[in-house]
Amino acid sequence: MSGNALNRTNAWAMVKRRARRAGLSNLISNHTFRGTGMTNFLENGGDLEIAQEIAGHADVRTTKLYDGSKHEAIKSEIERIRF
């Protein structure tokens, strides 16, 4: 809002402050939103290579770390357990 660039330390502090005010976990960080965004993009048919480009990753293996869709498969298998 001031015309000055927002450095990463101030961005991190802003996210933490707003999460705390909203009553959210203190574990939320900028990467929480980055991971959620990448997962959402990929789950909705986004291409892994495009996600890599958006994220600015040099190696696609790094982008795959943000792909939460593989966790859904595990979750669906765990839900088969009956007590």
N, C-alpha and C positions, 0 to 999 in steps of 0.2 A: 504494500500500500504506500510505502514511502519512496518507491523508485529504486531502492537499494536491493541488491541480490540477497536472498535468504540463504545463509550458510547452513550446512548440515547439522551443526550443533544446535542452532536456534530452531531449525525445523523439528529436530528430535524433541527439544524441550517443549515446543508448542503442541506437538502430538501428545506428549505425556500429560501436559497441563489440561488439555481439553478432554482427554480420556478420563482423568481423575475427576474432573467436574461432572462428567456424564455418568460417573459411578462404574466405569469399566475397569477391567483388570489393569494393574500396573505393568503387566507384561507386554502390553501393546506397544508397538514401535512403528516406525515408518515402513519397515520390512513386512509387518503384518498386513498392511494395506497393499503393498507391492505383491506379496504372495497371493492375497485374495484376488487381486486384479488379474494376475497371470492365470490363476486357477480358473476363474470365471471365463476369461478369454478362451482358454483351451477347452473347457467343458462345453462351450457354446460353439464348437467347431473351428476355433481359431487354429491356425497353423503354427506348429512348434518353431519353425524358422522365423516366422513373423514375430512371434512372442520374443524370440531371441533378439531380434532387431530392435523391438520396442524397448526391451530391458537394457539393451546396450551390452549384452554379454558377448565376449569373444568366443566362448565355447558353448555349444548347445547343451552340454552336460550340466552346466550351471543352471540353465533355464529349466531343465528337467527337474531340478530340485524344487522349483516353485509349482510344479504340476501336482496339485492335490487330488486329481481325479483318480490316481492309483489307489488312494486311501479309501475311496468309495467301494472298490471291489473287495477290499479287505473287510470293510464294515458290513457289506452284504453277506459275506461268508460267516462272519462272527454272529450275525443275527440268526443264523441257522441253529445255533446252540439253544437247546431247550432244557429247562430244569424241571 
